[in-house]
Amino acid sequence: MIEKSQKRYKKPELVSPAGSMDKLKTAIEYGADAVYAGGKDFSLRNSAANFTLDEIGSAVEYVHERGKKLFITLNIFAHNCHTSKMEQYLKELAGYPVDAVIIADP
């Protein structure tokens, strides 16, 4: 007789990139559980439109109204010259109820 495992696994989440508000909306409409987006200054995806802080506010409101999540990326390879500006950005970002921050650590 094979016994069922008592461990319950969480359902995997579909996490999609959102380089703009239009792309964010498309990802959510097509089933993403969460989206990740970069700000204007600290994202490696320079070709994407990326989000200002005000746009992050609109984006987080949009995804939360639909029961979804928003992650913000800070994935540049930071150097000492970025420290004070990044610290200020994180303080400002703390005013928005984003669900996670993804930070690169080379």
Residue frames as a rotation matrix with the C-alpha (Angstrom) as fourth column:
MET 1
0.582 0.813 0.000 0.00
0.813 -0.582 0.000 0.00
0.000 0.000 -1.000 0.00
ILE 2
-0.487 -0.709 0.511 1.33
0.697 -0.668 -0.262 3.44
0.527 0.228 0.819 -0.92
GLU 3
0.142 0.494 -0.858 0.70
0.888 -0.446 -0.110 6.14
-0.437 -0.746 -0.502 1.63
LYS 4
0.579 0.110 0.808 0.02
0.539 -0.795 -0.278 9.68
0.612 0.596 -0.520 0.52
SER 5
-0.568 -0.821 -0.053 2.55
0.654 -0.411 -0.635 12.20
0.500 -0.395 0.771 1.66
GLN 6
0.249 0.632 -0.734 1.35
0.937 -0.349 0.018 14.45
-0.245 -0.692 -0.679 4.44
LYS 7
-0.570 -0.541 -0.618 3.30
0.363 -0.841 0.402 17.36
-0.737 0.005 0.675 3.00
ARG 8
0.574 0.767 0.287 1.19
0.680 -0.250 -0.690 19.78
-0.457 0.591 -0.665 1.01
TYR 9
-0.554 -0.787 0.270 2.83
0.786 -0.389 0.479 21.70
-0.273 0.478 0.835 -1.77
LYS 10
-0.053 0.479 -0.876 1.94
-0.026 -0.878 -0.478 25.24
-0.998 -0.003 0.059 -2.68
LYS 11
0.695 0.350 0.628 0.64
0.629 0.128 -0.767 25.87
-0.349 0.928 -0.131 -6.15
PRO 12
-0.448 -0.882 0.147 3.37
0.839 -0.358 0.409 27.41
-0.308 0.307 0.901 -8.34
GLU 13
0.399 0.532 -0.747 2.90
0.225 -0.846 -0.482 31.05
-0.889 0.024 -0.458 -9.26
LEU 14
0.260 -0.265 0.929 3.18
0.953 -0.082 -0.290 32.53
0.153 0.961 0.231 -12.72
VAL 15
0.344 -0.270 -0.899 5.39
0.324 -0.865 0.384 35.64
-0.881 -0.423 -0.210 -12.43
SER 16
0.416 -0.077 0.906 5.70
0.908 -0.021 -0.418 37.77
0.051 0.997 0.062 -15.57
PRO 17
-0.681 -0.680 -0.271 7.76
0.669 -0.728 0.148 40.82
-0.298 -0.081 0.951 -16.52
ALA 18
0.557 0.824 0.105 6.01
0.814 -0.517 -0.263 44.16
-0.163 0.232 -0.959 -16.92
GLY 19
-0.501 -0.855 0.134 8.09
0.860 -0.475 0.185 46.75
-0.094 0.208 0.974 -18.74
SER 20
-0.891 0.319 0.324 5.16
-0.221 -0.926 0.305 49.17
0.397 0.200 0.896 -18.97
MET 21
-0.549 0.763 0.342 1.65
-0.570 -0.043 -0.820 49.61
-0.611 -0.645 0.459 -17.61
ASP 22
0.273 0.651 -0.708 0.17
-0.959 0.240 -0.150 48.12
0.072 0.720 0.690 -20.80
LYS 23
-0.266 -0.460 -0.847 2.37
-0.402 0.852 -0.336 45.03
0.876 0.251 -0.412 -20.46
LEU 24
-0.954 -0.022 0.298 1.51
-0.295 0.235 -0.926 44.75
-0.050 -0.972 -0.231 -16.78
LYS 25
-0.127 0.990 0.062 -2.21
-0.829 -0.071 -0.555 44.79
-0.545 -0.122 0.829 -17.57
THR 26
0.254 0.173 -0.952 -1.75
-0.819 0.561 -0.117 42.21
0.514 0.810 0.284 -20.32
ALA 27
-0.697 -0.595 -0.400 0.17
-0.275 0.737 -0.617 39.88
0.662 -0.321 -0.678 -18.00
ILE 28
-0.809 0.455 0.373 -2.52
-0.380 0.080 -0.922 40.12
-0.449 -0.887 0.108 -15.32
GLU 29
0.117 0.921 -0.373 -5.35
-0.933 -0.027 -0.359 39.67
-0.340 0.390 0.856 -17.85
TYR 30
0.296 -0.063 -0.953 -3.68
-0.653 0.715 -0.250 36.52
0.697 0.696 0.171 -19.20
GLY 31
0.798 0.314 -0.514 -3.29
0.050 0.815 0.577 34.86
0.600 -0.487 0.635 -15.82
ALA 32
-0.320 -0.947 -0.007 -0.10
0.116 -0.032 -0.993 36.06
0.940 -0.319 0.120 -14.13
ASP 33
0.473 0.401 -0.785 -0.24
0.796 0.187 0.576 35.71
0.377 -0.897 -0.231 -10.36
ALA 34
0.498 -0.420 -0.758 2.40
0.344 -0.707 0.618 38.41
-0.796 -0.569 -0.208 -9.98
VAL 35
0.782 -0.345 0.519 4.39
0.440 -0.286 -0.852 40.79
0.442 0.894 -0.072 -12.14
TYR 36
0.205 -0.757 -0.620 7.82
0.740 -0.295 0.605 42.30
-0.641 -0.583 0.500 -11.71
ALA 37
0.774 0.092 0.626 8.76
0.501 -0.694 -0.518 45.75
0.387 0.715 -0.583 -12.91
GLY 38
-0.235 -0.928 -0.289 11.73
0.971 -0.211 -0.113 48.05
0.044 -0.307 0.951 -12.73
GLY 39
0.569 0.291 -0.769 11.96
0.410 -0.911 -0.042 51.66
-0.713 -0.292 -0.637 -11.76
LYS 40
0.992 -0.126 0.030 13.51
-0.044 -0.545 -0.837 54.28
0.122 0.829 -0.546 -14.01
ASP 41
0.518 -0.837 0.178 16.93
-0.836 -0.540 -0.103 54.28
0.182 -0.095 -0.979 -12.34
PHE 42
-0.239 -0.687 0.686 17.89
-0.870 0.465 0.163 50.84
-0.430 -0.558 -0.709 -11.07
SER 43
0.647 0.534 0.544 16.70
-0.204 0.809 -0.552 48.36
-0.735 0.246 0.632 -13.68
LEU 44
-0.482 -0.832 0.274 18.86
0.010 0.307 0.952 46.36
-0.876 0.462 -0.139 -16.08
ARG 45
-0.114 0.528 0.842 16.04
0.935 0.343 -0.089 46.42
-0.335 0.777 -0.533 -18.62
ASN 46
-0.597 -0.229 -0.769 16.92
0.130 -0.973 0.189 49.81
-0.791 0.013 0.611 -20.08
SER 47
-0.970 0.238 0.055 14.94
0.036 -0.085 0.996 49.08
0.242 0.967 0.074 -23.24
ALA 48
-0.222 0.929 -0.294 11.72
0.937 0.287 0.200 48.81
0.270 -0.231 -0.935 -21.20
ALA 49
0.174 0.382 0.907 9.68
0.149 -0.921 0.360 51.90
0.973 0.073 -0.217 -20.43
ASN 50
-0.635 -0.386 -0.669 9.94
0.640 0.220 -0.736 51.12
0.431 -0.896 0.108 -16.69
PHE 51
0.382 0.917 -0.118 8.00
0.724 -0.218 0.655 52.87
0.575 -0.335 -0.747 -13.96
THR 52
-0.423 -0.343 0.839 8.21
-0.286 -0.828 -0.483 56.16
0.860 -0.444 0.252 -12.09
LEU 53
-0.992 0.074 -0.098 7.24
0.116 0.296 -0.948 56.06
-0.041 -0.952 -0.302 -8.42
ASP 54
-0.415 0.898 -0.147 3.81
-0.746 -0.428 -0.510 57.48
-0.521 -0.102 0.848 -9.28
GLU 55
0.005 0.376 -0.927 3.35
-0.849 0.491 0.194 54.78
0.528 0.786 0.322 -11.91
ILE 56
-0.808 -0.298 -0.508 4.36
0.018 0.850 -0.527 52.16
0.589 -0.435 -0.681 -9.34
GLY 57
-0.817 0.562 0.129 1.56
-0.296 -0.215 -0.931 53.51
-0.496 -0.798 0.342 -7.15
SER 58
0.028 0.844 -0.536 -0.95
-0.982 -0.076 -0.171 53.06
-0.185 0.531 0.827 -9.98
ALA 59
-0.233 -0.204 -0.951 0.45
-0.578 0.815 -0.033 49.63
0.782 0.542 -0.309 -10.85
VAL 60
-0.978 -0.153 -0.144 0.28
0.023 0.607 -0.795 48.29
0.209 -0.780 -0.590 -7.30
GLU 61
-0.479 0.877 0.047 -3.29
-0.599 -0.287 -0.747 49.55
-0.642 -0.385 0.663 -6.97
TYR 62
0.081 0.485 -0.871 -4.22
-0.973 0.228 0.037 47.83
0.217 0.844 0.490 -10.25
VAL 63
-0.450 -0.316 -0.835 -2.71
-0.289 0.937 -0.199 44.45
0.845 0.152 -0.512 -9.33
HIS 64
-0.996 0.062 0.058 -3.98
-0.039 0.264 -0.964 44.46
-0.075 -0.963 -0.261 -5.74
GLU 65
-0.272 0.954 -0.124 -7.54
-0.873 -0.299 -0.385 45.23
-0.404 0.004 0.915 -6.88
ARG 66
0.362 0.356 -0.862 -7.30
-0.783 0.618 -0.074 41.97
0.506 0.702 0.502 -8.83
GLY 67
0.894 0.016 0.448 -5.78
-0.347 0.658 0.669 39.94
-0.284 -0.753 0.594 -6.00
LYS 68
0.720 -0.693 0.039 -2.34
0.491 0.469 -0.735 39.82
0.490 0.548 0.677 -7.65
LYS 69
0.598 -0.600 -0.532 1.16
0.493 -0.247 0.834 40.91
-0.632 -0.761 0.148 -6.58
LEU 70
0.883 -0.400 0.247 3.74
-0.031 -0.574 -0.818 43.43
0.469 0.714 -0.519 -7.76
PHE 71
0.504 -0.828 -0.247 7.49
0.708 0.233 0.667 42.96
-0.494 -0.511 0.704 -7.29
ILE 72
0.950 -0.272 -0.151 9.91
-0.311 -0.851 -0.423 45.81
-0.013 0.449 -0.893 -7.98
THR 73
0.630 -0.776 0.039 13.39
0.766 0.612 -0.197 45.05
0.129 0.154 0.980 -9.31
LEU 74
0.771 -0.628 -0.107 16.58
-0.591 -0.768 0.248 46.83
-0.238 -0.128 -0.963 -8.30
ASN 75
0.790 -0.345 0.508 18.83
0.335 0.935 0.115 44.63
-0.514 0.079 0.854 -10.36
ILE 76
0.746 -0.666 0.023 21.63
-0.380 -0.453 -0.806 46.88
0.547 0.593 -0.591 -11.56
PHE 77
0.327 -0.745 -0.581 25.13
0.836 0.515 -0.190 45.91
0.441 -0.424 0.791 -10.51
ALA 78
0.956 0.214 0.203 25.38
0.105 -0.889 0.445 48.67
0.276 -0.404 -0.872 -7.93
HIS 79
-0.119 -0.993 -0.020 28.59
0.669 -0.065 -0.741 50.45
0.734 -0.102 0.671 -7.08
ASN 80
-0.429 -0.126 -0.895 29.41
0.863 -0.349 -0.365 52.76
-0.267 -0.929 0.258 -4.20
CYS 81
-0.999 0.016 -0.029 28.37
-0.024 -0.946 0.325 55.75
-0.023 0.325 0.945 -6.30
HIS 82
-0.411 0.907 -0.091 24.79
-0.003 0.098 0.995 54.40
0.912 0.409 -0.038 -6.35
THR 83
-0.654 0.094 -0.751 24.46
0.685 0.495 -0.534 53.98
0.322 -0.864 -0.388 -2.58
SER 84
-0.838 0.325 -0.439 22.92
0.096 -0.704 -0.704 57.30
-0.538 -0.632 0.558 -1.55
LYS 85
-0.596 0.645 -0.478 20.57
-0.795 -0.390 0.465 57.52
0.114 0.657 0.745 -4.53
MET 86
-0.441 0.418 -0.794 19.44
0.005 0.886 0.464 53.91
0.897 0.200 -0.393 -4.06
GLU 87
-0.796 0.130 -0.591 18.90
0.605 0.163 -0.779 54.48
-0.005 -0.978 -0.209 -0.34
GLN 88
-0.767 0.524 -0.371 16.69
-0.405 -0.843 -0.355 57.48
-0.498 -0.122 0.858 -1.11
TYR 89
-0.492 0.573 -0.655 14.78
-0.674 0.225 0.703 55.51
0.551 0.788 0.276 -3.75
LEU 90
-0.574 0.242 -0.782 14.11
0.416 0.909 -0.025 52.66
0.705 -0.340 -0.623 -1.29
LYS 91
-0.854 0.281 -0.438 12.85
0.309 -0.403 -0.861 55.14
-0.418 -0.871 0.258 1.32
GLU 92
-0.573 0.662 -0.483 10.44
-0.779 -0.622 0.072 56.59
-0.253 0.418 0.872 -1.24
LEU 93
-0.492 0.347 -0.798 9.45
-0.397 0.727 0.560 53.12
0.775 0.593 -0.221 -2.48
ALA 94
-0.912 0.107 -0.395 8.57
0.385 0.552 -0.740 52.15
0.139 -0.827 -0.544 1.11
GLY 95
-0.691 0.685 -0.229 5.57
-0.446 -0.654 -0.611 54.47
-0.568 -0.320 0.758 0.79
TYR 96
-0.051 0.643 -0.764 4.00
-0.954 0.195 0.228 52.09
0.296 0.740 0.603 -1.74
PRO 97
0.240 0.213 0.947 2.59
-0.711 0.702 0.023 48.69
-0.661 -0.679 0.320 -0.76
VAL 98
0.123 -0.280 -0.952 4.62
-0.839 0.482 -0.250 46.61
0.529 0.830 -0.176 -3.21
ASP 99
0.924 0.381 0.031 4.77
-0.349 0.807 0.477 42.92
0.157 -0.451 0.879 -2.38
ALA 100
0.602 -0.794 0.090 8.52
0.598 0.522 0.607 42.39
-0.529 -0.312 0.789 -2.76
VAL 101
0.682 -0.544 -0.488 11.73
-0.692 -0.696 -0.192 43.99
-0.235 0.469 -0.851 -3.93
ILE 102
0.847 -0.459 0.267 14.11
0.516 0.832 -0.206 41.94
-0.127 0.312 0.942 -6.05
ILE 103
0.727 -0.659 -0.191 17.70
-0.605 -0.747 0.275 43.10
-0.324 -0.085 -0.942 -5.54
ALA 104
0.738 -0.561 -0.376 20.73
0.006 0.562 -0.827 41.90
0.675 0.608 0.417 -7.50
ASP 105
0.709 -0.611 0.351 23.71
-0.487 -0.064 0.871 40.69
-0.510 -0.789 -0.343 -5.53
PRO 106
0.665 -0.429 -0.611 26.60
-0.563 0.248 -0.788 40.04
0.490 0.869 -0.077 -7.92
